[in-house]
Amino acid sequence: MPARRIFRGPTGMQILLLEIYRAVEGFIVKQKTPGMVCALVLLGVCACGCIGAPVQTDTHNSSLADAVEQKEMLVLLSLLQGEIDGALLGLDAQVAETALNLTVSGISGAGAESQLAESLAADPSVTTAITIGRNGTCLAAVPGEVGSLVGEDLSERPVVKATFERKVPVMTDVVPLHEGGYAAIIQYPVFSADERLIGATSITFDPYPFLKERIEPVLNGTPYTAMVAGTGGRVLYDPDPAEVGKETFNESLYEGFPEILEFARSYADNRSGHATYSFYSTGSSRVVQKEAYWTTVGLYSADWRLFIIREISGA
């Protein structure tokens, strides 16, 4: 008869280890040097082992090396989550500041364009910054390449309707743009000095370079990869650029991999989790077995699923 696993509450020493880990993690996230990340991983392994973190460690099925790698994956996933959420908050803060400044400068003309330039410079992934009048008409737009947006009626865009109806900031999923292409949007209402709603300001940004810049420096030199997808199954980031933009539920590529569809349904419904599935090795036609943990990043009501993945065997 197999031995039963008994779970007990953490001891005082275990709690202390976990608190030290959490404190050190906050410092290391800011440093982001390879040595610091390794230190965090080692401390995470100790802390996770002490408190009985939910990682597969059944001695009949998982070697010690597997257990260490699984815990390392969880530490790196937490690190990536902090990086991405922090960067999204940085974008959000810039749009919020622009909205406040537009109260003074107005939402059209050179003054508005000057404020929008600040939003445009917030991150290399930002592609446009605009203002919208209360009637839904675009009143100012940067860079110059999208100047033709000025005068366009954007009132039927769901994000514009949501901002004007609720009078709160909004972040969208990746959506088709009026000027063509796809991007995510962060939009803020703009108020007059006497607190009347006079319009809105928004940025569009491309999730792929935004995520690539945060993910790859963390995972370079590790055996792990990452993926980010919307809850609807659209791939926003993958180390294989050919996968980016694909719709998991509507893509014929995945028809031969029923586990992928089951995986997608699971992460669509759950903010965090664990799965194994078969798919092509990154950049190869070889099919392998993969293991993934995921969590959620995002802003306001827009959620993205963030995955850390390792290859565990040939399929």
For each residue, the residues with C-beta under 8 A, 3 or more apart:
1:
2: 60
3:
4:
5: 58
6:
7: 52
8: 52
9:
10: 14 15 18 50 51 52
11: 14 15
12: 15 16
13: 16 17 50
14: 10 11 17 18 47 50 51
15: 10 11 12 18 19 51
16: 12 13 19 20
17: 13 14 20 21 43 46 47 50 51
18: 10 14 15 21 22 47 50 51
19: 15 16 22 23
20: 16 17 23 24 43 47
21: 17 18 24 25 40 43 44 46 47
22: 18 19 25 26
23: 19 20 26 27
24: 20 21 27 28 39 40 43
25: 21 22 28 29 40 44 78 79 82
26: 22 23 29 30
27: 23 24 30 31
28: 24 25 31 32 36 37 39 40 79
29: 25 26 32 79 82 83 86
30: 26 27
31: 27 28 36
32: 28 29 36 37 217 218
33: 36 37
34: 37 38 221
35: 38 39
36: 28 31 32 33 39 40
37: 28 32 33 34 40 41 76 79 218
38: 34 35 41 42
39: 24 28 35 36 42 43
40: 21 24 25 28 36 37 43 44 75 79
41: 37 38 44 45 71 72 75 76
42: 38 39 45 46
43: 17 20 21 24 39 40 46 47
44: 21 25 40 41 47 48 71 72 74 75
45: 41 42 48 49 68 71 72 75
46: 17 21 42 43 49 50
47: 14 17 18 20 21 43 44 50 51 53
48: 44 45 51 53 55 71 74 75
49: 45 46 52 53 71
50: 10 13 14 17 18 46 47
51: 10 14 15 17 18 47 48
52: 7 8 10 49
53: 47 48 49 71 74
54:
55: 48 67 70 71 74
56: 61 62 66 67 70 274
57: 62 67 70
58: 5 61 62
59: 62
60: 2
61: 56 58
62: 56 57 58 59 66 67 70
63: 66 67
64: 67 68
65: 68 69
66: 56 62 63 69 70 312
67: 55 56 57 62 63 64 70 71
68: 45 64 65 71 72
69: 65 66 72 73 223 310
70: 55 56 57 62 66 67 73 74 291 293
71: 41 44 45 48 49 53 55 67 68 74 75
72: 41 44 45 68 69 75 76 222 224
73: 69 70 76 77 224 293 308 310
74: 44 48 53 55 70 71 77 78 293 308
75: 40 41 44 45 48 71 72 78 79
76: 37 41 72 73 79 80 218 219 222 224 308
77: 73 74 80 81 293 294 295 306 308
78: 25 74 75 81 82 295
79: 25 28 29 37 40 75 76 82 83 218
80: 76 77 83 84 214 215 218 219 226 306 308
81: 77 78 84 85 295 297 306
82: 25 29 78 79 85 86
83: 29 79 80 86 87 214 215 218
84: 80 81 87 88 211 214 215 228 297 304 306
85: 81 82 88 89 297 298 299
86: 29 82 83 89 90
87: 83 84 90 91 123 210 214
88: 84 85 91 92 171 297 298 299
89: 85 86 92 93 299
90: 86 87 93 94 122 123
91: 87 88 94 95 122 123 126 186 203 205
92: 88 89 95 96 169 171 186 299
93: 89 90 96 97
94: 90 91 97 98 118 119 122 203
95: 91 92 98 99 119 122 169 186 187 188 201 202 203
96: 92 93 99 100 169 188
97: 93 94 100 101 118
98: 94 95 101 102 115 116 118 119 129 188 201
99: 95 96 102 103 188 189 190 200 201
100: 96 97 103
101: 97 98 104 105 115 118
102: 98 99 105 106 107 112 115 131 190 199 201
103: 99 100 190 191 192 193
104: 101 193
105: 101 102 111 112 114 115
106: 102 109 111 112
107: 102 112 131 132 133 139 140 190 198 199 201
108: 112 131 133 139 140
109: 106 112 113 140
110: 113 114
111: 105 106 114 115
112: 102 105 106 107 108 109 115 116 131 139 140
113: 109 110 116 117 140 142
114: 105 110 111 117 118
115: 98 101 102 105 111 112 118 119 201
116: 98 112 113 119 120 129 130 131 140 141 142 201
117: 113 114 120 121 129 142
118: 94 97 98 101 114 115 121 122
119: 94 95 98 115 116 122 126 129 201 203
120: 116 117 126 128 129 142 143 203
121: 117 118 126
122: 90 91 94 95 118 119 126 203
123: 87 90 91 126 205 210
124: 209 213
125: 205 206 207 208 209 210 213
126: 91 119 120 121 122 123 129 203 204 205
127: 183 204 205 206
128: 120 141 142 143 146 149 177 179 183 203 204
129: 98 116 117 119 120 126 141 142 201 202 203
130: 116 138 139 140 141 142 146 149 201 202
131: 102 107 108 112 116 138 139 140 141 190 199 200 201
132: 107 136 137 138 139 154 160 199 200 201 202
133: 107 108 136 137 138 139 198 199
134: 164 197 198 199
135: 155
136: 132 133 153 154 155 156 157 160 164
137: 132 133 151 152 153 154 155
138: 130 131 132 133 141 149 150 151 152 154
139: 107 108 112 130 131 132 133 150 199
140: 107 108 109 112 113 116 130 131 150
141: 116 128 129 130 131 138 146 147 149 150
142: 113 116 117 120 128 129 130 146
143: 120 128 146
144: 147
145:
146: 128 130 141 142 143 149 179
147: 141 144 150
148: 152 179
149: 128 130 138 141 146 152 178 179
150: 138 139 140 141 147
151: 137 138
152: 137 138 148 149 178
153: 136 137 156
154: 132 136 137 138 157 160 178
155: 135 136 137 160 161
156: 136 153 160 161
157: 136 154 160 161 178
158: 161 162 172 175
159: 162 163 170 172 175 185 187 202
160: 132 136 154 155 156 157 163 164 187 200
161: 155 156 157 158 164 165
162: 158 159 165 166 170
163: 159 160 166 167 168 169 170 187 188 189 200
164: 134 136 160 161 167 189 197 200
165: 161 162
166: 162 163 170
167: 163 164 189 197
168: 163 189
169: 92 95 96 163 186 187 188 189 300
170: 159 162 163 166 185 186 187 300 301
171: 88 92 184 185 186 187 298 299 300 301 302
172: 158 159 175 184 185 187 302
173: 184 230 231 232 234 302
174: 182 183 184 207 230 234 236
175: 158 159 172 182 183 184 185
176: 181 182
177: 128 180 181 182 183 204
178: 149 152 154 157
179: 128 146 148 149
180: 177
181: 176 177
182: 174 175 176 177 245
183: 127 128 174 175 177 204 205 206 207
184: 171 172 173 174 175 204 205 206 207 302
185: 159 170 171 172 175 202 203 204
186: 91 92 95 169 170 171 202 203 205 299
187: 95 159 160 163 169 170 171 172 200 201 202 203
188: 95 96 98 99 163 169 200 201 202
189: 99 163 164 167 168 169 197 199 200
190: 99 102 103 107 131 197 198 199 200 201
191: 103 195 196 197 198
192: 103 195 196 198
193: 103 104
194:
195: 191 192
196: 191 192
197: 134 164 167 189 190 191
198: 107 133 134 190 191 192
199: 102 107 131 132 133 134 139 189 190
200: 99 131 132 160 163 164 187 188 189 190
201: 95 98 99 102 107 115 116 119 129 130 131 132 187 188 190
202: 95 129 130 132 159 185 186 187 188
203: 91 94 95 119 120 122 126 128 129 185 186 187
204: 126 127 128 177 183 184 185
205: 91 123 125 126 127 183 184 186 210
206: 125 127 183 184 209 210
207: 125 174 183 184 210 211 228 236 237 304
208: 125 211 212 236 237 241 244
209: 124 125 206 212 213
210: 87 123 125 205 206 207 213 214
211: 84 207 208 214 215 228 236 237
212: 208 209 215 216 237
213: 124 125 209 210 216 217
214: 80 83 84 87 210 211 217 218
215: 80 83 84 211 212 218 219 226 228 237
216: 212 213 219 220 239
217: 32 213 214 220
218: 32 37 76 79 80 83 214 215
219: 76 80 215 216 222 224 225 226 308
220: 216 217
221: 34
222: 72 76 219
223: 69 310 311
224: 72 73 76 219 308 309 310
225: 219 239 282 308 309 310
226: 80 215 219 237 239 306 307 308 309
227: 235 237 238 239 243 292 306 307 309
228: 84 207 211 215 235 236 237 238 297 304 305 306 307
229: 233 234 235 236 248 264 267 304 305 307
230: 173 174 233 234 236 303 304 305
231: 173 267 268 303 304 305
232: 173 247 249 268
233: 229 230 247 248 249 250 264 268
234: 173 174 229 230 245 246 247 248
235: 227 228 229 238 243 244 245 246 247 248
236: 174 207 208 211 228 229 230 244 304
237: 207 208 211 212 215 226 227 228 244
238: 227 228 235 241 243 244
239: 216 225 226 227 282 283
240: 243 244 282 283
241: 208 238 244
242:
243: 227 235 238 240 246
244: 208 235 236 237 238 240 241
245: 182 234 235
246: 234 235 243 251 253
247: 232 233 234 235 250 251
248: 229 233 234 235 251 254 260 261 264
249: 232 233 261 264
250: 233 247
251: 246 247 248 254
252: 255
253: 246 256
254: 248 251 257 260 261
255: 252
256: 253
257: 254 260 261 277 278 279
258: 261 262
259: 262 263 276 277 278 279
260: 248 254 257 263 264 277 279
261: 248 249 254 257 258 264 265
262: 258 259 265 266 277
263: 259 260 266 267 275 277 292
264: 229 233 248 249 260 261 267 268
265: 261 262 268 269
266: 262 263 269 270 273 275
267: 229 231 263 264 270 273 275 294 305 307
268: 231 232 233 264 265 305
269: 265 266
270: 266 267 273
271: 295 296 303 305
272: 293 294 295 296
273: 266 267 270 293 294
274: 56 291 292 293 294
275: 263 266 267 291 292 294
276: 259 289 290 291 292 312
277: 257 259 260 262 263 289 290 292
278: 257 259 287 288 289 290 315
279: 257 259 260 287 288 290
280: 284 285 286 287 288
281: 284 286 287 288 311
282: 225 239 240
283: 239 240
284: 280 281
285: 280
286: 280 281 314
287: 278 279 280 281 314 315
288: 278 279 280 281 311 312 313 314 315
289: 276 277 278 311 312 313 314 315
290: 276 277 278 279 309 310 311 312
291: 70 274 275 276 309 310 312
292: 227 263 274 275 276 277 307 308 309
293: 70 73 74 77 272 273 274 307 308
294: 77 267 272 273 274 275 305 306 307 308
295: 77 78 81 271 272 305 306
296: 271 272 303 304 305 306
297: 81 84 85 88 228 303 304 306
298: 85 88 171 302 303 304
299: 85 88 89 92 171 186 302
300: 169 170 171
301: 170 171
302: 171 172 173 184 298 299
303: 230 231 271 296 297 298
304: 84 207 228 229 230 231 236 296 297 298
305: 228 229 230 231 267 268 271 294 295 296
306: 77 80 81 84 226 227 228 294 295 296 297
307: 226 227 228 229 267 292 293 294
308: 73 74 76 77 80 219 224 225 226 292 293 294
309: 224 225 226 227 290 291 292
310: 69 73 223 224 225 290 291
311: 223 281 288 289 290
312: 66 276 288 289 290 291
313: 288 289
314: 286 287 288 289
315: 278 287 288 289
